[in-house]
Amino acid sequence: MNVVIGGGSGIGAATAVRLGGDTLVADRAAGHVFCDLTDQASLDAVAARVDRLGALVISAGVSPAMADARTILDVDLAGMARALAAFDPLVGEGSVVVCVASMAGHFGDFPAETLALLDDPLNDAVLTLTDDPGFAYVLAKRGVIRMVRRLAGEYGRRGARIVSVSPGVIATPMGALEMASGNASLGIVKASALGRPGTAEELASVIVFLCSDAARFVTGADLLVDGGAVAALGR
């Protein structure tokens, strides 16, 4: 069985459609199996519905225009750790986990003590790293990318893979909110190599590829799918 957490809209919904077949869609939105990244019990309940895990895609999250810094760190970083913990007993031969990070995770240089805290995402001190939502988003997504790298060896010993995908600005409701918020998103789109936002379907096609046997030698890596934004910005 495949599972998409955050499959009610945007990238997650497009991915669930492309995965097709035996795919369980979990989300906070009505009409889907309930799932909340801040609630370990709800994540455990979703995992309990699965006998054998094929692909797990975790795309749920919040952005700077949607929440305060503490919530962003709790959902996007600690929530990712909770989701992985819930499904950890199901990860086995042939399983693939795709964690949706962000190009934001590729920005910034951080001291060793900050990185050490990001590597301990369920430590309550993580939630107090910053009061700035934009910076919290950068920190959370860097933490997700690092989490994937740390877990790759353990997953590999089970015959499983784990990767992250870092979207740029995507034409989803979340992406539209960010571009309308007056933050840097619109400027990043204009400065990017392709000069446009991506689509949910474009991200979904990459995610489904990573879940397939065609990507069976890809693990522990982060794939930028940002229309050349990070490259154009010289990162």
KEKE-3310 file (N, C-alpha, C; in steps of 0.2 Angstrom, whole numbers, plus 5000, padded with zeros to 4 digits):
npx = (5004:5002:5005:5000:5003:4996:4989:4977:4977:4986:5003:5003:4990:4991:5001:4995:4986:4994:5001:4990:4980:4982:4982:4983:4976:4979:4975:4972:4960:4943:4935:4945:4956:4959:4973:4986:5000:5005:5001:5005:4997:4987:4994:5000:4988:4985:4996:4993:4983:4989:4996:5007:5021:5022:5026:5029:5024:5027:5020:5013:5012:5016:5018:5027:5018:5007:5007:5014:5031:5034:5024:5027:5040:5035:5026:5032:5045:5047:5035:5037:5047:5039:5030:5038:5042:5030:5028:5039:5040:5035:5043:5052:5059:5059:5052:5049:5052:5047:5051:5044:5053:5060:5066:5070:5077:5090:5096:5106:5119:5123:5128:5136:5130:5117:5113:5115:5104:5093:5095:5089:5075:5063:5065:5060:5066:5069:5058:5059:5069:5068:5059:5054:5044:5049:5062:5061:5055:5065:5075:5067:5066:5079:5082:5074:5080:5092:5088:5084:5096:5103:5095:5096:5106:5102:5089:5093:5099:5088:5083:5077:5072:5075:5072:5073:5063:5065:5055:5053:5045:5028:5014:5002:4988:4995:5007:5002:4998:5010:5016:5008:5010:5019:5032:5048:5045:5039:5049:5059:5054:5054:5067:5072:5079:5070:5060:5046:5033:5032:5022:5010:5008:5020:5029:5024:5026:5040:5041:5034:5043:5054:5049:5049:5055:5064:5072:5080:5093:5094:5095:5095:5097:5094:5083:5082:5069:5066:5065:5077:5079:5088:5100:5101:5101:5113:5117)
npy = (4994:5011:5027:5044:5057:5072:5073:5080:5091:5101:5097:5085:5080:5079:5070:5058:5055:5051:5041:5032:5017:5006:5017:5026:5041:5053:5067:5083:5089:5088:5073:5064:5052:5056:5066:5073:5082:5086:5078:5064:5052:5052:5050:5038:5031:5031:5024:5012:5007:5001:4987:4982:4992:5002:5015:5029:5045:5061:5076:5085:5101:5118:5135:5151:5161:5156:5153:5155:5155:5145:5136:5132:5126:5115:5108:5106:5102:5094:5087:5080:5071:5064:5058:5049:5041:5035:5027:5019:5005:4999:5000:4992:4979:4985:4996:5014:5030:5047:5063:5079:5093:5109:5121:5131:5126:5125:5137:5148:5148:5139:5138:5125:5121:5125:5116:5104:5104:5104:5092:5085:5084:5082:5088:5100:5112:5115:5122:5134:5141:5152:5167:5171:5168:5166:5162:5152:5142:5140:5134:5123:5116:5113:5105:5094:5089:5085:5075:5065:5061:5056:5045:5036:5026:5017:5013:5008:4996:4989:4986:4997:5013:5031:5048:5065:5079:5095:5107:5122:5138:5134:5133:5131:5132:5135:5140:5151:5159:5162:5170:5181:5187:5196:5193:5186:5177:5179:5187:5178:5168:5176:5178:5166:5152:5147:5156:5155:5149:5132:5117:5108:5095:5093:5092:5081:5071:5069:5065:5052:5046:5045:5036:5024:5009:5013:5023:5016:5016:5028:5036:5044:5057:5074:5081:5095:5103:5116:5125:5130:5140:5141:5139:5151:5160:5159:5150)
npz = (5000:4996:5004:5006:5015:5018:5007:5002:4995:4983:4980:4986:4983:4969:4968:4974:4964:4953:4959:4961:4961:4975:4986:5000:5006:5017:5027:5035:5030:5026:5021:5019:5026:5043:5048:5057:5059:5070:5080:5087:5089:5079:5068:5071:5070:5057:5051:5057:5048:5038:5030:5023:5018:5003:4995:5004:5005:5011:5012:5018:5027:5033:5028:5028:5027:5032:5046:5063:5069:5078:5076:5063:5064:5072:5064:5051:5054:5067:5065:5053:5058:5068:5059:5052:5062:5066:5055:5054:5059:5048:5038:5026:5015:4999:5002:5000:5005:5003:5007:5008:5006:5004:4993:5001:5011:5007:5009:5018:5031:5045:5063:5072:5083:5081:5070:5076:5085:5076:5072:5081:5082:5089:5101:5113:5113:5100:5095:5099:5092:5084:5081:5069:5056:5042:5043:5052:5043:5034:5043:5047:5035:5031:5042:5038:5026:5032:5040:5032:5026:5037:5040:5029:5029:5038:5033:5021:5025:5028:5016:5010:5004:5006:5002:4999:4992:4986:4983:4972:4971:4969:4960:4968:4981:4993:4987:4980:4990:4997:4987:4986:4998:4999:5003:4998:4988:4975:4969:4968:4959:4948:4946:4944:4934:4925:4926:4930:4941:4947:4944:4952:4947:4940:4951:4956:4946:4947:4961:4960:4951:4959:4968:4961:4953:4944:4950:4959:4964:4971:4985:5002:4997:4992:4980:4971:4964:4957:4946:4943:4953:4965:4959:4951:4960:4965:4975)
capx = (5000:5006:5002:5002:5001:4995:4986:4971:4978:4992:5008:5001:4984:4993:5005:4991:4983:4999:5002:4984:4980:4981:4985:4979:4977:4978:4975:4967:4955:4937:4934:4951:4958:4962:4980:4989:5007:5007:4998:5007:4992:4984:4999:5000:4982:4985:5000:4989:4979:4994:5000:5014:5022:5026:5028:5026:5025:5025:5020:5009:5016:5014:5023:5028:5012:5001:5008:5020:5037:5034:5020:5031:5044:5032:5023:5037:5051:5045:5030:5041:5050:5033:5027:5043:5042:5024:5028:5046:5039:5032:5048:5055:5061:5056:5048:5052:5049:5049:5049:5044:5057:5059:5072:5072:5082:5097:5099:5109:5124:5121:5133:5136:5125:5110:5112:5114:5097:5089:5096:5085:5069:5058:5068:5056:5070:5069:5052:5061:5075:5067:5052:5053:5042:5053:5068:5059:5054:5072:5077:5063:5067:5086:5082:5071:5085:5097:5085:5084:5103:5104:5091:5097:5110:5097:5084:5096:5100:5081:5081:5072:5076:5072:5074:5069:5062:5065:5052:5053:5038:5024:5007:4997:4986:5000:5012:4999:4998:5016:5018:5004:5011:5024:5039:5053:5043:5038:5055:5063:5051:5056:5075:5074:5081:5064:5056:5039:5032:5031:5015:5009:5009:5028:5032:5021:5030:5047:5040:5033:5049:5058:5046:5049:5061:5069:5076:5081:5099:5094:5093:5099:5098:5089:5082:5079:5064:5064:5065:5083:5080:5094:5106:5101:5103:5120:5117)
capy = (5000:5018:5032:5051:5062:5079:5072:5083:5096:5103:5092:5078:5077:5077:5063:5053:5053:5048:5034:5028:5010:5005:5023:5029:5048:5056:5074:5086:5091:5083:5068:5060:5049:5061:5065:5079:5081:5088:5073:5057:5047:5052:5047:5031:5028:5030:5019:5005:5004:4998:4980:4982:4999:5003:5021:5034:5052:5066:5082:5090:5106:5125:5140:5157:5166:5152:5151:5158:5152:5139:5131:5130:5121:5110:5104:5105:5098:5089:5083:5075:5066:5060:5054:5044:5037:5031:5022:5016:4998:4996:5001:4985:4978:4988:5003:5020:5036:5053:5068:5085:5098:5115:5125:5136:5122:5126:5144:5149:5144:5139:5136:5118:5120:5125:5110:5098:5105:5102:5084:5082:5088:5082:5092:5106:5118:5117:5126:5141:5143:5159:5170:5174:5163:5164:5159:5145:5138:5138:5129:5116:5112:5111:5099:5088:5087:5082:5069:5060:5059:5052:5039:5032:5020:5012:5011:5003:4989:4985:4986:5002:5020:5037:5054:5072:5083:5102:5111:5129:5141:5130:5136:5128:5137:5138:5144:5157:5163:5165:5175:5186:5189:5201:5190:5185:5171:5182:5189:5171:5166:5180:5177:5159:5150:5146:5162:5154:5144:5125:5115:5102:5089:5093:5089:5074:5067:5068:5061:5046:5043:5043:5030:5019:5005:5017:5026:5011:5018:5035:5036:5048:5062:5079:5083:5101:5104:5123:5129:5134:5146:5141:5140:5158:5164:5158:5145)
capz = (5000:4996:5008:5005:5020:5015:5000:5001:4990:4980:4978:4989:4979:4962:4969:4975:4958:4949:4962:4959:4964:4982:4989:5006:5007:5024:5027:5040:5026:5026:5016:5019:5033:5047:5050:5060:5060:5077:5084:5086:5089:5073:5063:5072:5068:5049:5050:5059:5043:5033:5032:5020:5015:4997:4995:5009:5003:5017:5009:5023:5030:5033:5025:5032:5026:5035:5053:5066:5068:5082:5072:5057:5067:5075:5059:5046:5056:5072:5062:5049:5063:5070:5054:5051:5068:5065:5050:5055:5060:5042:5033:5024:5008:4994:5004:4998:5008:5000:5012:5004:5010:5001:4991:5007:5015:5004:5010:5025:5035:5052:5067:5073:5089:5078:5066:5081:5087:5070:5071:5087:5080:5094:5107:5113:5112:5093:5094:5102:5089:5081:5081:5063:5052:5036:5045:5054:5037:5032:5048:5047:5029:5032:5046:5035:5022:5036:5043:5026:5025:5043:5040:5023:5030:5042:5028:5016:5028:5028:5009:5009:5002:5009:4999:5000:4986:4988:4977:4973:4972:4965:4959:4973:4985:4997:4984:4978:4996:4998:4982:4987:5005:4999:5004:4993:4983:4968:4966:4967:4953:4942:4946:4943:4927:4920:4926:4932:4946:4945:4945:4957:4943:4939:4957:4957:4942:4950:4966:4957:4948:4965:4971:4956:4952:4940:4955:4964:4966:4973:4992:5006:4993:4991:4973:4970:4959:4958:4940:4943:4957:4969:4954:4949:4966:4967:4981)
cpx = (5004:5002:5004:4999:5001:4992:4980:4971:4985:4997:5005:4995:4987:4997:5001:4988:4987:5000:4997:4984:4978:4985:4980:4981:4975:4979:4971:4961:4949:4937:4940:4952:4962:4969:4982:4996:5010:5004:5000:5002:4988:4988:5000:4994:4982:4990:4997:4985:4983:4997:5007:5015:5025:5029:5025:5028:5022:5025:5016:5014:5013:5019:5023:5022:5006:5002:5014:5026:5037:5030:5023:5036:5041:5029:5028:5043:5049:5040:5032:5044:5044:5030:5032:5043:5036:5025:5035:5045:5037:5037:5052:5057:5057:5052:5052:5048:5052:5046:5050:5047:5055:5066:5075:5077:5089:5100:5101:5114:5123:5127:5131:5130:5118:5108:5111:5107:5092:5089:5092:5078:5063:5060:5063:5060:5070:5063:5054:5067:5074:5060:5050:5051:5046:5059:5067:5058:5060:5075:5074:5065:5074:5086:5079:5076:5090:5095:5085:5091:5105:5101:5093:5101:5105:5092:5087:5098:5094:5079:5076:5076:5072:5076:5070:5068:5061:5061:5054:5046:5034:5017:5002:4994:4991:5005:5009:4999:5004:5018:5014:5005:5016:5031:5043:5051:5043:5044:5060:5060:5054:5064:5077:5076:5076:5059:5048:5039:5031:5024:5015:5011:5017:5031:5030:5025:5037:5046:5039:5039:5053:5055:5046:5055:5067:5074:5079:5088:5100:5091:5098:5101:5092:5089:5079:5075:5061:5065:5072:5084:5086:5100:5106:5103:5110:5121:5121)
cpy = (5006:5022:5039:5055:5069:5078:5075:5088:5097:5097:5085:5075:5075:5070:5057:5050:5049:5041:5029:5021:5010:5011:5026:5036:5050:5063:5077:5088:5086:5079:5064:5057:5055:5060:5072:5078:5083:5083:5066:5052:5047:5049:5040:5027:5027:5024:5012:5003:5001:4992:4980:4989:4999:5009:5025:5041:5057:5073:5087:5095:5113:5129:5146:5161:5162:5152:5155:5153:5145:5134:5128:5124:5115:5105:5102:5101:5092:5085:5078:5069:5061:5055:5048:5039:5032:5025:5018:5008:4995:4996:4994:4985:4981:4995:5009:5026:5042:5059:5075:5090:5105:5118:5129:5132:5122:5133:5144:5145:5144:5136:5128:5117:5120:5119:5104:5098:5103:5095:5081:5085:5087:5085:5098:5112:5120:5122:5133:5144:5150:5161:5172:5168:5161:5160:5152:5140:5136:5133:5123:5112:5109:5105:5093:5085:5083:5075:5064:5057:5054:5045:5034:5026:5014:5009:5006:4996:4985:4984:4991:5008:5026:5043:5060:5075:5090:5106:5119:5132:5137:5133:5131:5133:5140:5142:5151:5162:5166:5171:5181:5190:5195:5199:5189:5180:5174:5184:5183:5168:5170:5179:5170:5157:5150:5152:5161:5149:5137:5123:5109:5095:5088:5090:5082:5069:5065:5063:5053:5042:5040:5036:5023:5015:5009:5021:5022:5012:5025:5034:5041:5055:5067:5081:5090:5101:5111:5127:5133:5140:5146:5142:5148:5162:5163:5154:5139)
cpz = (5000:5001:5006:5011:5018:5008:4998:4996:4987:4978:4980:4985:4972:4963:4970:4969:4954:4952:4960:4963:4971:4986:4994:5006:5014:5024:5033:5036:5026:5020:5015:5026:5037:5049:5052:5062:5067:5082:5083:5085:5083:5068:5064:5070:5060:5048:5052:5053:5037:5035:5029:5016:5009:4997:5001:5007:5009:5014:5013:5026:5029:5030:5029:5032:5030:5043:5056:5066:5072:5079:5066:5059:5069:5070:5054:5048:5061:5069:5057:5053:5066:5065:5052:5056:5068:5060:5050:5055:5053:5036:5032:5017:5003:4995:5002:5002:5005:5005:5008:5008:5006:4998:4997:5011:5013:5005:5017:5027:5042:5057:5069:5078:5086:5074:5071:5084:5082:5070:5077:5087:5085:5101:5107:5112:5104:5091:5096:5098:5086:5082:5074:5058:5046:5038:5048:5049:5034:5036:5047:5041:5028:5036:5043:5030:5026:5039:5038:5026:5031:5043:5034:5024:5034:5037:5023:5019:5029:5020:5006:5007:5005:5005:5001:4993:4989:4982:4978:4974:4967:4965:4962:4977:4990:4993:4982:4984:4998:4993:4983:4994:5005:5002:4998:4987:4976:4965:4964:4961:4947:4941:4944:4935:4922:4921:4927:4938:4943:4946:4949:4953:4941:4945:4957:4952:4944:4956:4965:4954:4954:4968:4967:4956:4948:4944:4960:4967:4969:4981:4996:5002:4993:4984:4973:4963:4959:4952:4940:4948:4961:4965:4952:4954:4969:4973:4980)
residu = (MET:ASN:VAL:VAL:ILE:GLY:GLY:GLY:SER:GLY:ILE:GLY:ALA:ALA:THR:ALA:VAL:ARG:LEU:GLY:GLY:ASP:THR:LEU:VAL:ALA:ASP:ARG:ALA:ALA:GLY:HIS:VAL:PHE:CYS:ASP:LEU:THR:ASP:GLN:ALA:SER:LEU:ASP:ALA:VAL:ALA:ALA:ARG:VAL:ASP:ARG:LEU:GLY:ALA:LEU:VAL:ILE:SER:ALA:GLY:VAL:SER:PRO:ALA:MET:ALA:ASP:ALA:ARG:THR:ILE:LEU:ASP:VAL:ASP:LEU:ALA:GLY:MET:ALA:ARG:ALA:LEU:ALA:ALA:PHE:ASP:PRO:LEU:VAL:GLY:GLU:GLY:SER:VAL:VAL:VAL:CYS:VAL:ALA:SER:MET:ALA:GLY:HIS:PHE:GLY:ASP:PHE:PRO:ALA:GLU:THR:LEU:ALA:LEU:LEU:ASP:ASP:PRO:LEU:ASN:ASP:ALA:VAL:LEU:THR:LEU:THR:ASP:ASP:PRO:GLY:PHE:ALA:TYR:VAL:LEU:ALA:LYS:ARG:GLY:VAL:ILE:ARG:MET:VAL:ARG:ARG:LEU:ALA:GLY:GLU:TYR:GLY:ARG:ARG:GLY:ALA:ARG:ILE:VAL:SER:VAL:SER:PRO:GLY:VAL:ILE:ALA:THR:PRO:MET:GLY:ALA:LEU:GLU:MET:ALA:SER:GLY:ASN:ALA:SER:LEU:GLY:ILE:VAL:LYS:ALA:SER:ALA:LEU:GLY:ARG:PRO:GLY:THR:ALA:GLU:GLU:LEU:ALA:SER:VAL:ILE:VAL:PHE:LEU:CYS:SER:ASP:ALA:ALA:ARG:PHE:VAL:THR:GLY:ALA:ASP:LEU:LEU:VAL:ASP:GLY:GLY:ALA:VAL:ALA:ALA:LEU:GLY:ARG)
# end
